[in-house]
Amino acid sequence: QVQLVESGGGLVQPGGSLRLSCAVSGSIFAIYASGWYRQAPGKSRELVATITRDNNMNYADFVKGRFTISRDTAKNTVYLQMNSLKPEDTANYYCNAKLIISGVSYDYWGQGTQVTVSS
């Protein structure tokens, strides 16, 4: 299993930037993809961006050109750089790791970090 700890959330004005971090520990060797999801009040959790072990990245349409996902394997950390933030980006952001162990896929989640975009 793995442990995921997010940080970097906060209050930012529209047009501003934040960088979220997700520190990963545990069975890192079994992770084949990591990513960020978000959930706003009253809404379902939705995918924001993912990055695979081979550094293939995928983004939701609503963040393309504004957000960038990256990872630092030496620090076992996944980042989400968020630029040009909008009020509709306000949500709790969750780090996710997908593992394959003995052919079975598992999802692990962090506790979430709140991002609020408001003037």
N, C-alpha and C positions, 0 to 999 in steps of 0.2 A: 504494500500500500504506500501511498504518498501523503504528505502533508503540504498544504498550500496556505500561504499567509500573504494576503494582499496589503498594500499600503499606497499612499499617495492621493487618496481622494480628498475632497474638500469643496469649498465654495469658490466659484470663479465667475467673473462677469462674462456675458456673451462676447464671443470673439477671442476669449482667452484660451490658455493652454494648461494642460495638466499631464503629468506622466504617472501612470499607475505601474506598480511593481508587484510581482508575485514571486515570492521566495519558495522554492520547491525543495523538499527533502524526502528521504525514504527511497523507495525502489525506482529511482530515476531511470535506470536502464530499461525498464519496462514501458516507459512512456513513448507512445508513437505520435501523439499530437497534444498540443497545449492551446489554450485559447481564452478569450474573454467573452463573457455573456453579460447581459444586463437585464434588470427587471425594474420597471417603474411601478408605482402604486396602482393597483387595479389592473395591471397588464401581465401577460405571460412573459416568462423569461425568453430572451431572444439572443441569437448569436450576434456578436460584434465582429470578431476576427479570430482566426485560428492560424497556427503555424505547426507544420509537421517536423518530424525528426530530420527530414531532408530539406528543411527550410522552405517548403512550399507554403505560401500564405494565401488566405482566403478572407475576404471582407464582405460584410453586409453592404448592400448598395447605399444605405443611408450614411455610411461613414467613409466611403471611398473618396480618396483625395484629401481627407481630413485626419484620419487616424492611421497610425503605423504600428504594427506588431513586430516585436523583435525578441530575441533571446540571447542571453549570455551564458554559454555552457560552462564557462569557468566559474561563474557565480551561481549557477543553477537558478537563474532568475529569468522570468518572462516579463516583458514590458509592453505597455500600451501608451504610445505617445498620442495625445489627443489635442489637436489644434482646431482653431475656428469653432470653438464650442458654441452650441445653441441651447436655448432653454429646453428643447425637447430631448437633449442628451441627458437630462437629469434622471438619475436612476441609481440603483445599487448595482455595482459592477462586481461580477464574480469571476474568479480565475478557475479554469477547468483543466484537468489533465485526463487524457484517455490512455489507459494501459491495456496491454494484451498479456495475459498470463495463462499459459497452457491452452492457448487458443480461445480464451474467453475474454471479451472486452469489458472493461470496468471504467466507470466515470468517478472522478474525485472532484470535490469542490472546496473552495476556500470559504471563509465566513462572509466575504463581501466587503466592499468599501464604497461609501456613499459619495456620489458626485452630484453637486448641485450647481446649476448654471443659472444665475439670476443677477439682475442689476439692483 
